[in-house]
């Protein structure tokens, strides 16, 4: 039986969200083991307090772990932990330098990159665990919110006049990759209808930043939309948990919303919803009706019509307010 397990996860928050599905089955199968998770500094926040994890290690390639000396320092710290099992969920050779006697690699198990299997990564991970004899039939997640985040949420809602009886919809007008964003005039139209016809409170959970696209969106966002653009990731998660519905493009918050049990509607244009949809809400995705040769246009992998522009993708025009509103009405029983 393994006593000290290291999970080598991804760097991006959306990928890490689904990496965490392996934790609960491991904890049940190895109840006495110490389970650690290695990720990037930007994803660290959502791992704090995660149920079943004992320790989180971060690889900060741009600060403390930058350069050869920084990486050697990190690997030395990991080697001192004397892990006896490594679960390698990403494409990396780091584990080879840690002296871990047993390694389970998803890529080695499949024989190719997980994206080539064309099924959701969660189902790949569960299949991967079963191959190694671990009972992993259903996906469960253990994201935790501390008192600080809960208090923030309560205070924020009170200050905005949102009561326990109010219906709340969270939205994400600004995606980290601007081409995935839905045009702001469409967000404003949708929010206006939800507020005027149904009395629904709409909260913008996009993170405020200094880039031109973000500033343009926030400048033009409707006053009918409540702003929560200066939250930490865990604070945003606390607000999403209060929402009756979350709507956004393919993004970390969309996937996190789905994993914490909040009804989630996802927009897909530049990226494909074929196998990276919000896991528990596969049938809630709205796909662009545009038929462009450049779709999907993942960054660096495929050329597209608007990659040089600081704007939403042309394909996102193919998602209508009417279609989104129809789905919202179904999910909220309006």
Residue pairs with C-beta under 8 A, 6 or more apart in sequence:
1 30
1 32
1 33
2 30
2 33
2 84
2 85
2 102
3 30
3 32
3 33
3 34
3 84
4 33
4 34
4 36
4 81
4 82
4 83
4 84
4 85
5 26
5 30
5 33
5 34
5 35
5 36
5 83
5 84
5 85
5 86
5 87
6 36
6 37
6 38
6 57
6 78
6 81
6 83
6 85
6 86
6 87
6 95
6 98
6 100
7 19
7 22
7 23
7 26
7 35
7 36
7 37
7 38
7 86
7 87
7 89
8 38
8 86
8 87
8 88
8 89
8 90
8 92
8 94
8 95
9 15
9 16
9 19
9 20
9 37
9 38
9 39
9 43
9 89
9 90
10 16
10 19
10 39
10 40
10 43
10 89
10 90
11 39
11 40
11 42
11 43
11 59
11 90
12 40
12 43
12 252
13 42
13 43
13 46
13 233
13 252
13 256
14 250
14 251
14 252
14 254
14 255
14 256
15 90
15 121
16 39
16 40
16 43
16 46
16 47
17 46
17 141
17 252
17 255
17 256
17 259
18 120
18 121
18 122
18 125
18 255
18 259
18 279
19 37
19 39
19 89
19 125
20 37
20 47
20 50
20 141
20 142
20 143
21 122
21 125
21 126
21 139
21 140
21 141
22 87
22 89
22 125
22 128
22 129
22 136
23 35
23 37
23 50
23 51
23 52
23 53
23 142
24 51
24 52
24 140
24 141
24 142
25 126
25 129
25 134
25 135
25 136
26 33
26 35
26 52
26 87
26 129
26 134
27 33
27 35
27 52
28 135
29 134
29 135
34 54
34 55
35 52
35 53
35 54
35 55
36 53
36 54
36 55
36 56
36 57
36 81
36 83
37 47
37 50
37 53
37 55
37 56
37 57
38 56
38 57
38 58
38 59
38 78
39 47
39 56
39 57
39 58
39 59
40 58
40 59
40 60
40 61
41 58
41 59
41 60
41 63
44 56
44 58
45 232
45 233
45 234
46 143
46 233
46 234
46 237
46 256
47 53
47 56
48 56
48 144
48 146
48 234
49 144
49 145
49 146
50 142
50 143
50 144
51 142
51 143
51 144
52 142
57 74
57 77
57 78
58 65
59 65
59 74
60 66
61 70
64 70
64 73
65 71
65 73
65 74
75 94
75 97
75 98
78 98
79 97
79 98
79 99
82 99
83 98
83 100
84 100
84 101
84 102
85 100
85 101
85 102
85 103
85 104
86 95
86 98
86 100
86 102
86 103
86 104
87 104
87 106
88 95
88 103
88 104
88 105
88 106
88 107
88 108
89 106
89 125
91 107
91 113
95 103
95 105
104 128
104 132
106 114
106 124
106 125
106 128
107 113
107 114
109 128
109 131
110 116
110 117
110 124
114 121
114 124
115 275
117 124
117 275
118 274
118 275
119 275
120 275
120 276
120 277
120 279
121 275
121 276
122 139
122 279
125 136
126 136
126 137
126 138
126 139
129 136
130 136
130 137
139 279
139 280
141 259
141 260
143 237
143 256
143 259
143 260
145 234
145 237
145 238
145 241
146 234
148 234
149 232
149 234
149 235
149 237
149 238
150 238
152 231
152 235
152 238
153 235
153 238
153 239
153 241
153 242
156 228
156 239
157 163
157 239
157 242
160 201
160 203
160 226
162 168
162 201
162 226
166 199
166 200
166 201
167 198
167 199
167 200
167 201
167 244
167 332
168 200
168 201
168 202
168 203
168 242
168 243
168 244
169 194
169 200
169 201
169 202
169 203
169 243
169 244
169 245
169 246
169 247
169 328
169 332
170 202
170 203
170 205
170 239
170 240
170 243
170 245
170 246
170 247
170 248
170 253
170 257
170 262
171 187
171 190
171 191
171 202
171 203
171 204
171 205
171 225
171 246
171 247
171 248
172 204
172 205
172 206
172 246
172 247
172 248
172 249
172 251
172 253
172 254
173 181
173 182
173 184
173 187
173 204
173 206
173 217
173 221
174 181
174 206
174 207
174 209
174 213
174 214
174 217
174 218
175 181
175 248
175 249
175 250
175 251
176 251
176 252
177 270
177 299
178 211
178 213
178 310
178 311
178 312
179 269
179 270
179 297
179 304
179 306
179 307
179 311
179 312
179 313
179 316
180 249
180 250
180 251
180 267
180 269
180 270
180 271
180 312
180 313
180 316
181 213
181 217
181 249
181 312
181 313
181 316
182 249
182 267
182 312
182 316
182 319
183 312
183 316
183 317
184 216
184 217
184 220
184 221
185 220
186 319
186 320
186 321
186 324
187 221
187 222
187 225
188 220
188 221
188 222
188 224
188 225
189 321
190 247
190 321
190 324
190 325
190 328
191 202
191 222
191 224
191 225
192 222
192 224
193 321
193 325
194 200
194 202
194 328
195 201
195 202
195 224
198 332
198 334
200 332
201 226
202 224
202 225
202 226
203 225
203 226
203 227
203 228
203 239
203 243
204 221
204 225
204 226
204 227
204 228
204 229
205 228
205 229
205 231
205 236
205 239
205 240
205 248
205 253
206 214
206 217
206 218
206 229
207 214
207 229
207 231
207 236
208 214
208 218
208 229
208 230
209 215
211 310
212 310
213 310
213 311
216 310
218 227
218 229
221 227
228 235
228 236
228 239
231 239
236 253
237 256
237 260
240 246
240 253
240 256
240 257
240 260
240 262
241 260
241 262
243 257
243 262
244 262
244 263
244 332
245 262
245 263
245 264
245 265
245 328
245 331
245 332
246 253
246 254
246 257
246 262
246 263
246 264
246 265
247 264
247 265
247 267
247 324
247 328
248 254
248 257
248 264
248 265
248 266
248 267
249 266
249 267
249 268
249 269
249 316
250 266
250 267
250 268
250 271
250 273
250 276
254 264
254 266
254 278
255 264
255 278
255 279
257 264
257 278
258 264
258 278
258 279
258 280
258 281
259 279
259 280
261 280
263 281
263 284
263 331
264 278
264 280
264 281
264 284
265 281
265 284
265 285
265 286
265 324
265 327
265 328
265 331
266 273
266 277
266 278
266 281
266 284
266 285
266 286
267 285
267 286
267 288
267 316
267 319
267 324
268 277
268 285
268 286
268 287
268 288
269 287
269 288
269 290
269 295
269 296
269 313
269 315
269 316
269 318
269 319
270 295
270 296
270 297
270 298
270 304
270 313
270 315
270 316
271 296
271 298
272 295
272 296
273 285
273 287
277 285
278 284
278 285
284 327
284 331
286 319
286 323
286 324
286 327
287 319
288 295
288 315
288 316
288 317
288 318
288 319
289 318
289 319
289 320
290 314
290 315
290 317
290 318
292 304
292 305
292 314
292 315
294 302
294 303
294 304
294 305
294 315
295 304
295 315
296 302
297 303
297 304
297 307
297 313
299 307
304 313
305 314
306 313
306 314
328 334
